């Protein structure tokens, strides 16, 4: 988790496709409750991920960034909550 959080928006990664792969990996992981707990319990993710996601928001990455932000806020993604459950209490 720390690797993904600290490197998905690293300016040293020049290849946009590699950045896209890192963002897609985060997007897939936050779909699962177990991984959401891992992101919530990771100090680096809690401190830097929301700001880093907003700074990565551009013409190429706006779709995965929006998807990740929604999952962090809602827990399992926009429109997929059942019975008002939310997996994320930290990112809300």
Phi, psi and omega in degrees: 000315181299318179300311181298316183294321184275344186244348185294336180240024181290125181294344178286344177274104185277334183279115182295329179294323178293320175299320179298319178298318179296317178295319178295324177297315177298317181300319179290316183296320183285000174284341185253136184303318182298320180283328175299320177298320179296319178293319180293327182273353179271117184300320180296321180295316182295320184284316192247343188295312180302316179294320179293323177296317179295324179286339178275354182288106178214190184301325184276322190253013186293326181292307179295325180295316178298317179299315180295315180300319178296318179293323178294322181282320184266339181106303182233010177111156183296128175079004182249004180288143178242132177058031176073011180289148173224132181277337185250119175258338181278321187272000181283000000 
